[in-house]
Amino acid sequence: MPILELNGISKRFGTHVALDDVSLTIETGEVVAIIGRSGSGKTTLLRCVNGLEVPDSGEILFGGERVERSRAGLRALRREIGIVFQSFNLFPHLTVERNITLGLTEAKGVPLEEARKRARDVLRQVGLEDKIAAVPLRLSGGQQQRVAIARSLAMQPRLMLFDEITSALDPELVGEVINVLEKLATDGMTMILVTHEMGFARVAADTLVFMHQGRIREKGPPSRLFTAPATAELASFIEAILPTGPEVSRAFG
C-alpha cells in the first residue's frame, strides 16, 4: 500500500491556480525530488500534504486512510508527517536539546528523560551531538538547519517533507545538509523534497517530479528526465539551471 496518494488536488489563491489536478503516489521508502521554476506549485503541494493548506478539490490518502480536514485529523496527520522549511524556525532562547524535546514533551506527552535520549540520538544522526547544550545563535546556518532536521526526526515521522532547505544557506554550508539528506535516504526514510540541488536529486532520488504552472508535467527516474526530457518545458528548465561543461557530463551523463 502506498504511504501517500494525492488524487486530483487543486488549489487556488484568488485567481491564481497554484495546483491544477495534481495526482501523485509515494511508496514507503521512496525518495521523491520535486523540481521546477518558482511559482510552479512545489511548495503549495508540500503544504497541502502536511495540512498547512487545504485543497479546493481532490483527496489525500495517508497510509490508505483519507485525510480528514478537521482539527483533530490534522493534528494526527502532523504527528506522522514532518516538514522542514528553508527558515530554521528554532527558538533562539532555548538550547538545541530543548528545541528538540519541546514538541515531544508538549505535543506528544513523551516523558522528559525519554525526550532527552531521543534528542541525543537524532543529534548523533545529523552529526551534532556535541552541540546539544548550545543555543542556535552560536551555530552556523548549516548547523541550525541540521538541528531543524533533527527536531523533525525526533517526532519519528513516517514521511519527511523538505522545502528548499538549502536555499537560505551560504554555498559552503550546503554540503553538510546534503550529506544528512543522503544518509536519511540510504537509511530508508520516505522523503519528498522540493530542491534546486540537481546533483542531489540526480544521485539520491528514486523519482524526479517536474512541475510547471501548477501541474506535474513529467515524472520518472532522474537518469531519464535529466538526459532525455520529454517536454520542451523540462528541457528548457534543465538548460537554464544546470552549468555546462565536462563536469556536467560526468555528474549527469
N, C-alpha and C positions, 0 to 999 in steps of 0.2 A: 504494500500500500504506500503511495506517495506520502511524504510528510506534509506537503503543501500543494494545493491546487487552486489556481486562480481561473475562474470561468467568466469570461465576458466582462471584465472590470472596466468601468468607465468613470471618469471624474472630470467635472468642470469647475472652474473658478470664474464666475461671471460668464463672459462669452468665450473665454479661453478653454479649449479642450486639452486638458493635461494628459488624460488617458482615454484611449478610444478602443474599446472592445479588446482588452488585453487578456489573453489566456496563457497560462504557464504552469507546468508541473515540475516539482522539485522532489527528487528521491532522497531518502535518508543517506547521508554521507556524501552527497553531491556538492561540488563547489561550482557556483554559477557566478560568472562575472558579467555585469551589465555595463555596456559602453554606449556612447552616443554623445551628440553635442549638448551643450547647455540648453535647458528648456525642452528636452525631448521626452520628459516624463519619468526619468530614472528615479529621482528622489521621491516623487509623489507615489510611485509604485511601492517603494520600501515603506513609506509612511502608511499606506493602505494595509500592507501586510501586518504591520505592528499595531494597527488600530489608531494611529495618530491622525489619520484622515479616514473619513467614511466614504466609500464609493457611492456614486449616484445610482449605479446599477451593477449587476453581476453578483457573484458569490465567491467567498473564500472558504476553503475547507482546510483545516489543520488536523493532521492525524486522522483523516477520514470524517471528521465532525465539522458541520457547518459552523462558522464563527458567528456567534450571536453578538449583536452590537449593543447589548445592554451594558451598564457599568460593571456588573459582576462578570459578564462574559469577557469584557476587555481586560479586566484585572487578571482573570485566569489565563488569557492569551499571553499577556506580557510576562507572566511567570515562566512561560515556555519559550518565548522568543526574546533574545537580547538584541539590542541595537546600539551601535557606536557611531557617533557623528564626527564631523571634522573638527568641531569645537569640543574640547575635552569635558566641559561641564563638571569639573571637580570642585569640591568645596575647599576654597583656599585656606580656611582657618582650621581645617581638620587634617590629621595625619593621613598618610597613604592608607594605613591599616583601617582607620575609621571611615575613610571614603568607601572602602570596600565592604566593611562589616555593617554599615548603616542600613543598607537595603535589606540585608539578611536578617538583622535583628528586628527592624521596624516593620518591614513588609511581609516577611516570611516567618517571623517568630522563631528564628534559629537562636538557640542559646549562645551567649556571648563567647564562651570559650570555644565552642564548635565553629562559630563565625570567624574567630581569630585564626584557628587552624586552617580553615578554608582560605582565608586571606593569604596566609603564608604559602599555601600550596599553589594558588593561582599566580602569586608574585614570582614564585620559583619558575612557573611555567613560562612567564614572559621575561625572565631574566632580571628581576628587580627585587629579589628577596632582601637584599641589603638596604633597600630604600624604605622599608616598612614603617620606620618612625619619622620619615621626612615629611615635610609639608610640600604641597605642589609647587609653590613659588621657588623652591630650591631645586627643582627638576628641570631638565631641558624639555622642549616641546615633544620630542620623540619619547622621552620617558613618561611624560604626562599622558600621552596617547596610549602607551602600553599599560599604564595604570587604569585608564578608562576601559581598555580591553579586559584586563584582569577583573575589574568590578563586574562586568557583564558575565564573564566566565564563572565567577563565584556563585551566581544565581543558578548555575547548572542548566542552562537553556538547551533545548533540543535543536534550535535553529538560531544562528547568529546572522545579523544584518550589519553591513558596514557601508557607510555613506561617505565616500571620498575621504577616508580618514587620513590620507597623507597630503591632501591638497593645501592644508594650512601650515605644513612643516617646511623648514629650510631643506634644500636638496640633500645636504649631508646627513640629515636625520631620517630621511625616508627609508633607507635601507634597514635600519633596526626594526621598524614597524613591519616592513615587508617580510623580514625574517620570522617574526612572530606569526604572521598570517600563513606563511609557508609551513611552519611547524603544525599549526592547527589543521591545515589541510591534510598533512601527512598523517596526523593522529585521527582523522576521520570525522572531524567536525563538519556538520552540514552548514554551508555558508552561502549567502548571497551578497555580492559586493558590487557596489557602484564604484567604478575606478577609472582613473586615467593612466594607471600604471600598466602599460601594454605588455611589458616584459613579464610581469607577474601573471597577468591574465593568460598570456601565451603558455607559460610553464605550469602554473598551478591549477588553473580552472579546468574542470571537466567539460563545462558547457559555456559557450560565449553567446550572449544575447545582445543584439544591436537594436537600439530603439531610435525611432525617428518620428517626430511630430506625434508623439503620444501612442505610437503603435510599435509592436515588435515586427521589424522588417526582416531580420534574419536570426536564426538560432541554430547552433550546431557546434562541432568540435572547433576549438580555436585554430588548430592547424589548417582546417579547411577555410574558415572565414577569413583568416588573415592572408592566406595565399591565393584564394580563389573566390572572392566575394561575388555573390550572385546579383546584387543590386548596385546601381550606379551610386546610390547614397552611401553605402558602406565603402565602396571603392574610394569615393571622394574623401570620406572621413579618415580612412587609413592613410591616404596620401597626405592629408593635411596634418595628422597628428604624429606620424612616425618620421624620424630622421631618415636620411638616405645614406647609402654607402655600404662598404663591405661588412661593417659590424651588424647591420640590419639583416643581411643575408645569413650571417652566422646565427643570429638570435631567432629569426622568423622564417628562415628558409626550410 
